[in-house]
Amino acid sequence: MVKNNINQHDFFINSEVSYQSDNIITAIDIGSDKIICFIAKIDKILDKEKPRIVGFGHSQSKGIRNGAITNITELEKSIRRAVDQAENLAGFEVKNVSVNISGNYIGTERLFGELSVDSGIINHDHIVEVIDDAKKKFNSKNKKILHVIPSHFIVDNIKNISNPSGMSANKLAVKLLFIYGKPNHINNLETIINNCFLKVISFTAKPYVSALSILTNEEKESGVVCIDIGSGSTSISIFIDGSIVFAKSINIGAWYISSDISKVLSTPFDQAEAIKTFYGSALRGPNDGEEIFSTPLMGSDSDERLSLSKSRLISIIQPRFYEILMHAKKYIEQSGYNDIAKRNTVITGGGSELIGSVEFSERTLESRVHIGKPRNINGLNEQISGPVFSSCAGMLIHSILSKKKEINAQSKQQNFAYKFIQKIMGSGF
């Protein structure tokens, strides 16, 4: 096996990426519970670029539920509130933003391209042709490409080759991962962002960018599964040999836990969220039956409250949390990479902050599990360093990676990387 030696993050970049300035990037994570906005400056130290957050804001999501837009006007207001907060802290206004796509509005397709090498030596034209062969097999109907990610090349029967140029061979093949979104949903989001006097420079897939902010290079090389448990959706991504090989987002998340609490206890949803945060757990403890708290009853005009034990609350939480994890487990098993999940799984997102989430996830997923938080970003304080901010932080990292590839492409160096990037970015994607 030939070792994969090139960082394969975003050769795949959205072709529409452009930047409002050399050192300002803005990300908006549109969730079913919160709208989060990060504004960052790019610090450059020893030829390495890292985002530094200079403004952040968040607001309660309105006009969106479980990833679906329900009220354009309300969603606009929610986005504007989050952006205004971030701009006030940053001290300046922003124009260009990146926006996340999640839930059932994204999908993936793995495609295989191959060709015979008549000359016996692989050159740049062969690489372009084999990528074209894979792209021709993609059905673009009702799909908008977000990322095109090369997994690896195959030279004759040798896999995991990152740069085949100059190698002797009879056959050349490539595996590509296409991550796409649904055009109508993307168009609606773009309209809403434009109504906020902002311009979308890139749409990103949540399963991919969430992982970028929390996983180490070592984890991505050796193999890792990332599960982002958001409010309205749960995103799954799998990495091996440094490259993402699987991505999936499903419309079930921590919002359903709060909804169950609200319905079973007949308490307002906001109260259900609060008691989940302060008293909730995924695991029972020996004294949970003795810990008693109260919550107001829904629609009551009096001060009437319901008293219940922590044990009773956990009995409501556990079945839904188990369901979320089992949905994730099902898709991981279907991906063909279940062996990776058993070695190393990282959970992140707001749902991962539930007490006992790691232990319960380990039992359910039959895997070693730990919580992932944003890393490799300067300016993270206690307010914005938790798992709920992983996706928005990952968008900043993706923006820097994309910017680097754009610069590389514009340099027009006649090497493998440029040929590869040029072909993908110039394809109309």
C-alpha positions as CSV (number, residue, x, y, z in Angstrom):
1,M,0.0,0.0,0.0
2,V,1.3,3.4,-1.0
3,K,1.0,6.0,1.8
4,N,-1.3,9.0,1.0
5,N,1.0,12.0,1.4
6,I,-1.0,15.0,0.3
7,N,-3.5,16.8,2.4
8,Q,-6.7,16.3,0.5
9,H,-9.0,18.6,2.3
10,D,-10.6,20.9,-0.2
11,F,-9.3,20.3,-3.7
12,F,-13.0,20.2,-4.2
13,I,-13.8,23.7,-3.4
14,N,-16.9,25.4,-4.3
15,S,-16.1,27.2,-7.5
16,E,-18.0,30.4,-6.4
17,V,-15.7,31.1,-3.5
18,S,-14.3,34.7,-3.3
19,Y,-13.3,36.9,-0.4
20,Q,-14.3,40.3,0.7
21,S,-10.7,41.1,1.9
22,D,-7.5,39.4,2.5
23,N,-8.0,38.7,6.2
24,I,-11.7,38.8,7.1
25,I,-13.9,35.7,7.0
26,T,-17.5,35.3,8.3
27,A,-19.5,32.2,9.0
28,I,-23.2,31.7,9.8
29,D,-24.4,28.4,11.3
30,I,-28.2,28.3,10.8
31,G,-29.5,25.7,13.3
32,S,-33.0,24.9,14.5
33,D,-32.2,26.1,18.0
34,K,-29.6,28.8,17.5
35,I,-28.2,31.1,14.8
36,I,-24.5,31.5,15.4
37,C,-22.2,34.0,13.6
38,F,-18.4,34.1,13.8
39,I,-16.3,37.0,12.4
40,A,-12.6,36.2,12.2
41,K,-9.4,37.8,11.1
42,I,-6.7,35.6,9.6
43,D,-3.5,35.6,11.5
44,K,-0.4,34.5,9.6
45,I,2.5,33.2,11.6
46,L,5.5,31.5,9.9
47,D,3.5,30.9,6.7
48,K,0.7,29.3,8.6
49,E,-2.8,30.9,8.7
50,K,-5.2,30.6,11.6
51,P,-8.5,32.3,12.2
52,R,-8.8,34.6,15.2
53,I,-12.4,35.4,16.3
54,V,-13.0,39.1,16.7
55,G,-16.8,39.1,16.8
56,F,-19.5,36.5,17.6
57,G,-23.2,36.5,18.1
58,H,-26.0,34.1,18.5
59,S,-29.8,34.3,18.6
60,Q,-32.7,32.0,19.1
61,S,-33.8,30.4,15.8
62,K,-37.2,31.4,14.6
63,G,-38.7,30.5,11.2
64,I,-36.8,27.2,10.9
65,R,-37.6,23.8,12.4
66,N,-35.7,20.6,12.0
67,G,-33.7,22.2,9.2
68,A,-36.8,23.3,7.2
69,I,-37.6,26.9,6.6
70,T,-41.1,27.7,8.0
71,N,-41.1,31.5,8.0
72,I,-38.7,33.6,5.8
73,T,-39.3,36.9,7.7
74,E,-38.7,35.4,11.1
75,L,-35.6,33.6,10.0
76,E,-34.2,36.8,8.5
77,K,-34.7,38.6,11.9
78,S,-32.9,35.8,13.7
79,I,-29.9,35.9,11.3
80,R,-29.8,39.7,11.5
81,R,-29.7,39.6,15.3
82,A,-26.8,37.2,15.4
83,V,-24.8,39.1,12.7
84,D,-25.5,42.5,14.4
85,Q,-24.1,41.1,17.7
86,A,-21.0,39.8,15.9
87,E,-20.5,43.1,14.0
88,N,-20.8,45.2,17.2
89,L,-18.1,43.2,18.9
90,A,-15.9,43.2,15.8
91,G,-16.3,47.0,15.3
92,F,-17.1,46.8,11.6
93,E,-19.7,45.5,9.2
94,V,-19.3,42.4,7.0
95,K,-20.6,41.8,3.5
96,N,-19.6,38.2,2.5
97,V,-20.5,35.1,4.5
98,S,-20.4,31.3,4.4
99,V,-23.5,29.4,5.3
100,N,-24.1,25.8,6.5
101,I,-26.4,23.2,5.0
102,S,-27.6,20.3,7.1
103,G,-30.4,17.8,7.6
104,N,-32.1,16.0,4.7
105,Y,-31.1,18.9,2.4
106,I,-27.6,17.4,1.7
107,G,-26.6,14.1,0.2
108,T,-23.5,12.3,-1.0
109,E,-22.4,10.2,-3.9
110,R,-19.2,8.2,-4.4
111,L,-18.1,7.8,-8.0
112,F,-15.3,5.9,-9.7
113,G,-13.4,6.9,-12.8
114,E,-11.0,4.9,-14.8
115,L,-9.0,4.8,-18.1
116,S,-6.3,2.9,-19.9
117,V,-2.8,4.6,-20.0
118,D,-1.8,3.9,-23.6
119,S,1.5,5.6,-23.3
120,G,2.5,3.6,-20.2
121,I,3.4,6.7,-18.3
122,I,0.8,8.8,-16.4
123,N,0.8,12.5,-17.2
124,H,-1.4,15.4,-16.2
125,D,-3.8,14.9,-19.1
126,H,-4.5,11.3,-17.9
127,I,-5.3,12.7,-14.4
128,V,-7.7,15.3,-15.9
129,E,-9.4,12.6,-18.1
130,V,-9.9,10.1,-15.3
131,I,-11.5,12.9,-13.1
132,D,-13.8,13.7,-16.1
133,D,-14.8,10.1,-16.4
134,A,-16.0,10.1,-12.8
135,K,-17.8,13.4,-13.1
136,K,-19.7,12.2,-16.2
137,K,-21.4,9.6,-14.0
138,F,-22.8,12.2,-11.6
139,N,-26.5,12.8,-11.9
140,S,-26.8,16.5,-11.3
141,K,-30.6,16.7,-11.5
142,N,-32.0,18.6,-8.5
143,K,-28.5,18.7,-6.9
144,K,-26.1,21.5,-6.3
145,I,-22.5,20.5,-5.7
146,L,-21.0,21.7,-2.4
147,H,-17.7,19.8,-2.3
148,V,-15.9,17.4,-4.7
149,I,-13.4,15.4,-2.6
150,P,-10.8,13.1,-4.1
151,S,-10.4,10.1,-1.9
152,H,-7.4,8.6,-3.8
153,F,-6.0,7.4,-7.1
154,I,-5.5,3.7,-8.1
155,V,-2.6,2.8,-10.3
156,D,-3.1,-0.7,-11.7
157,N,-4.1,-2.5,-8.5
158,I,-2.2,-0.2,-6.1
159,K,-4.6,1.9,-4.0
160,N,-4.2,5.1,-1.9
161,I,-2.0,7.0,-4.3
162,S,-2.2,10.7,-3.9
163,N,-0.1,11.8,-6.9
164,P,0.2,9.3,-9.8
165,S,1.9,11.8,-12.2
166,G,5.0,10.2,-13.8
167,M,4.2,6.7,-12.7
168,S,4.3,3.7,-15.1
169,A,0.9,2.0,-15.4
170,N,-1.6,0.3,-17.7
171,K,-4.7,1.6,-15.9
172,L,-5.5,4.7,-13.8
173,A,-8.5,5.1,-11.6
174,V,-9.8,7.7,-9.1
175,K,-12.5,7.7,-6.3
176,L,-14.4,11.0,-5.8
177,L,-16.9,11.9,-3.1
178,F,-19.5,14.4,-4.2
179,I,-21.4,16.3,-1.4
180,Y,-24.4,18.1,-2.7
181,G,-27.3,20.2,-1.5
182,K,-30.9,20.6,-2.7
183,P,-31.1,23.7,-5.0
184,N,-34.5,25.0,-3.7
185,H,-33.4,25.0,-0.1
186,I,-30.1,26.6,-1.0
187,N,-31.9,29.2,-3.2
188,N,-34.2,30.0,-0.3
189,L,-31.4,30.5,2.1
190,E,-29.5,32.7,-0.3
191,T,-32.6,34.9,-0.7
192,I,-32.9,35.2,3.0
193,I,-29.2,36.1,3.4
194,N,-29.4,38.6,0.6
195,N,-32.4,40.2,2.3
196,C,-30.1,40.7,5.3
197,F,-27.8,42.8,2.9
198,L,-25.2,40.0,2.9
199,K,-23.8,37.9,0.1
200,V,-23.2,34.2,0.3
201,I,-19.7,33.3,-1.0
202,S,-20.0,29.6,-0.2
203,F,-22.4,27.0,1.1
204,T,-20.8,24.2,3.1
205,A,-22.1,20.8,4.3
206,K,-22.3,20.5,8.1
207,P,-21.0,16.9,8.4
208,Y,-17.8,17.9,6.7
209,V,-17.0,21.3,8.3
210,S,-18.0,20.3,11.8
211,A,-15.3,17.6,11.7
212,L,-12.7,20.1,10.4
213,S,-12.7,22.1,13.6
214,I,-12.5,19.2,16.1
215,L,-10.4,16.4,14.5
216,T,-6.7,16.1,14.7
217,N,-4.6,15.3,11.6
218,E,-3.6,12.0,13.3
219,E,-7.3,11.1,13.8
220,K,-8.1,11.8,10.2
221,E,-5.2,9.7,9.0
222,S,-5.8,6.7,11.3
223,G,-9.6,6.7,10.8
224,V,-12.3,8.4,12.8
225,V,-16.1,8.9,12.9
226,C,-17.5,12.3,13.8
227,I,-21.2,12.6,15.0
228,D,-22.5,16.2,15.4
229,I,-25.7,16.1,17.4
230,G,-27.4,19.4,16.7
231,S,-30.8,20.6,17.7
232,G,-32.8,19.7,14.5
233,S,-30.4,17.3,12.8
234,T,-27.5,14.9,13.4
235,S,-24.5,14.9,11.0
236,I,-22.1,12.0,10.5
237,S,-18.7,12.1,8.8
238,I,-16.0,9.5,8.4
239,F,-12.3,10.1,7.7
240,I,-9.6,7.7,6.7
241,D,-6.1,8.3,5.3
242,G,-6.6,12.1,5.8
243,S,-9.7,12.4,3.6
244,I,-13.4,12.3,4.2
245,V,-15.0,9.2,2.7
246,F,-18.6,9.4,4.0
247,A,-21.0,12.2,5.0
248,K,-24.6,12.0,6.1
249,S,-27.1,14.3,7.8
250,I,-30.4,13.2,9.2
251,N,-33.4,15.2,10.5
252,I,-33.4,14.1,14.2
253,G,-31.5,15.9,17.0
254,A,-31.6,17.1,20.5
255,W,-34.7,19.3,19.9
256,Y,-36.7,16.0,20.0
257,I,-35.5,15.3,23.5
258,S,-36.8,18.7,24.7
259,S,-40.0,18.1,22.8
260,D,-40.5,14.8,24.5
261,I,-40.0,16.4,27.9
262,S,-42.4,19.1,27.1
263,K,-45.2,16.7,26.0
264,V,-44.8,14.1,28.7
265,L,-44.6,16.6,31.6
266,S,-47.1,19.1,30.0
267,T,-44.6,21.9,30.6
268,P,-43.7,24.8,28.2
269,F,-41.0,24.0,25.7
270,D,-38.6,26.6,27.1
271,Q,-39.0,25.0,30.5
272,A,-38.3,21.6,29.0
273,E,-35.1,23.0,27.5
274,A,-34.1,24.4,30.9
275,I,-34.6,21.3,32.9
276,K,-32.9,19.2,30.3
277,T,-29.9,21.5,30.6
278,F,-29.8,21.7,34.4
279,Y,-31.1,18.3,35.5
280,G,-30.9,16.1,32.4
281,S,-28.6,13.1,31.9
282,A,-28.2,10.2,29.6
283,L,-27.3,7.8,32.4
284,R,-29.0,7.1,35.7
285,G,-27.2,7.6,39.0
286,P,-27.8,5.9,42.4
287,N,-29.4,8.9,43.9
288,D,-31.4,10.2,41.0
289,G,-34.7,9.0,42.5
290,E,-34.1,11.2,45.6
291,E,-33.2,14.4,43.6
292,I,-36.6,16.3,43.2
293,F,-37.3,19.5,41.3
294,S,-40.4,21.2,39.9
295,T,-41.5,22.7,36.6
296,P,-44.6,24.9,35.7
297,L,-47.5,23.3,34.0
298,M,-48.5,24.3,30.5
299,G,-51.5,26.6,30.2
300,S,-51.8,27.0,34.0
301,D,-53.0,30.4,35.2
302,S,-51.9,29.7,38.7
303,D,-48.5,29.0,40.2
304,E,-49.2,25.3,39.9
305,R,-46.1,23.2,39.4
306,L,-45.2,19.6,38.7
307,S,-42.7,17.9,41.0
308,L,-40.6,15.1,39.6
309,S,-37.4,13.2,40.3
310,K,-34.3,13.3,38.2
311,S,-34.8,9.6,37.6
312,R,-38.2,10.3,36.0
313,L,-36.6,12.9,33.7
314,I,-33.9,10.6,32.6
315,S,-36.5,7.9,31.7
316,I,-37.8,10.5,29.2
317,I,-34.4,11.5,27.8
318,Q,-32.8,8.1,27.3
319,P,-35.1,6.6,24.7
320,R,-34.8,9.6,22.4
321,F,-31.0,9.9,22.8
322,Y,-30.7,6.1,22.1
323,E,-32.8,6.6,18.9
324,I,-30.5,9.4,17.7
325,L,-27.4,7.3,18.2
326,M,-29.0,4.2,16.6
327,H,-29.9,6.2,13.5
328,A,-26.2,7.3,13.3
329,K,-25.1,3.7,13.9
330,K,-27.3,2.4,11.1
331,Y,-25.8,4.8,8.5
332,I,-22.2,4.1,9.8
333,E,-22.8,0.4,9.3
334,Q,-24.3,1.0,5.8
335,S,-21.2,3.1,4.9
336,G,-18.9,0.1,5.0
337,Y,-16.6,1.8,7.6
338,N,-18.0,0.3,10.8
339,D,-14.5,-0.9,11.8
340,I,-13.4,2.7,12.0
341,A,-16.3,3.6,14.3
342,K,-15.4,0.9,16.7
343,R,-11.8,2.3,17.0
344,N,-12.6,6.0,17.4
345,T,-15.8,8.0,17.5
346,V,-16.0,11.7,18.3
347,I,-19.3,13.3,19.3
348,T,-19.9,17.1,19.2
349,G,-22.7,19.6,18.9
350,G,-25.1,20.8,21.6
351,G,-26.5,17.3,22.1
352,S,-23.1,16.0,23.2
353,E,-23.1,18.3,26.2
354,L,-25.8,16.2,27.9
355,I,-24.3,14.7,31.1
356,G,-23.4,11.0,30.6
357,S,-23.4,11.4,26.8
358,V,-19.9,9.8,26.3
359,E,-20.6,6.7,28.5
360,F,-24.0,6.2,27.0
361,S,-22.7,6.7,23.4
362,E,-19.9,4.1,24.1
363,R,-22.4,1.5,25.2
364,T,-24.8,2.2,22.3
365,L,-22.2,2.6,19.5
366,E,-19.9,-0.1,20.9
367,S,-17.0,2.3,20.4
368,R,-14.4,4.4,22.1
369,V,-16.0,7.9,22.3
370,H,-14.9,11.3,23.3
371,I,-16.3,14.8,23.0
372,G,-14.9,17.1,20.3
373,K,-14.5,20.9,20.8
374,P,-13.3,23.6,18.4
375,R,-9.5,23.7,18.0
376,N,-6.9,25.5,15.9
377,I,-8.8,28.8,16.3
378,N,-7.5,31.8,18.2
379,G,-9.9,34.0,20.2
380,L,-12.1,31.2,21.6
381,N,-13.2,32.2,25.0
382,E,-15.3,30.2,27.5
383,Q,-18.6,31.4,25.9
384,I,-17.8,30.1,22.4
385,S,-15.5,27.1,23.0
386,G,-18.1,24.4,23.5
387,P,-19.2,21.6,21.2
388,V,-22.3,23.6,20.0
389,F,-19.9,26.0,18.2
390,S,-18.0,23.2,16.3
391,S,-19.8,23.7,13.0
392,C,-19.4,27.5,12.9
393,A,-15.7,27.2,13.8
394,G,-15.2,24.5,11.1
395,M,-16.6,26.9,8.5
396,L,-13.8,29.4,9.3
397,I,-11.2,26.6,8.9
398,H,-12.8,25.6,5.6
399,S,-12.7,29.2,4.4
400,I,-9.0,29.3,4.9
401,L,-8.4,26.0,3.2
402,S,-10.6,27.1,0.3
403,K,-8.8,30.4,0.0
404,K,-5.4,28.6,-0.1
405,K,-6.6,26.5,-3.0
406,E,-8.0,29.5,-4.8
407,I,-4.6,31.2,-4.5
408,N,-2.8,28.1,-5.6
409,A,-5.1,27.8,-8.6
410,Q,-4.5,31.4,-9.6
411,S,-0.8,31.0,-9.4
412,K,-1.0,28.9,-12.6
413,Q,2.0,26.7,-11.7
414,Q,2.1,23.8,-14.1
415,N,2.1,21.0,-11.6
416,F,-0.2,18.3,-10.5
417,A,-2.0,20.3,-7.9
418,Y,-2.8,23.2,-10.2
419,K,-4.1,20.9,-13.0
420,F,-6.3,19.0,-10.6
421,I,-7.7,22.1,-8.9
422,Q,-8.1,24.0,-12.2
423,K,-10.1,21.1,-13.7
424,I,-12.5,20.9,-10.8
425,M,-13.0,24.6,-10.2
426,G,-13.4,25.3,-13.9
427,S,-16.0,22.6,-14.4
428,G,-19.0,24.8,-13.7
429,F,-19.6,23.3,-10.3
